[in-house]
Amino acid sequence: MLAAALVGADNFIMETNIAAEKFRWKTMISAYILISMRPGKSDRIIEEMRKIENAEKISVVAGEYDIVVRVHVKTLEKLLEVTDKLQLIDGVKKTTTQVIEKEISL
C-alpha cells in the first residue's frame, strides 16, 4: 500500500512539474524595444543585435525610431540585461521599452 501511495505521489509531482513549466512559459515577458541610432551605423548595429540572446525579431522602421527589437524573456531582470546590452552597442543613442501586456492574434 505504501508503494502505491508513493507511485501516486510521483505521478502527482510529475504532473505538478509539467503544470508549473507550462505556467512559466505562459508568464514569460515579451516586449518591444524601440531604438534610435546614429546615422550610417545600421548594418553594424544589427549585426551586434543578432548576437543578443532573447532577441526574436529585429525590424528597421521609419519614423521617430530606427529599429524595433522584439524580445522574449523570463523575468524583468533579464529584460533589463537585454536592454543594457542594446544600449551598450556603439551607435545606439536611445532605447524605449514597451512591455506587452496583452497580445491579440487575428
Secondary structure, 3 states (H helix, E strand, C coil): CHHHHHHHHHHHHHHHHHHHHHHHHHCCEEEEEEEEECCCCHHHHHHHHHCCCCEEEEEECCCCCCEEEEEEECCHHHHHHHHHHHHCCCCEEEEEEEECCCCCCC
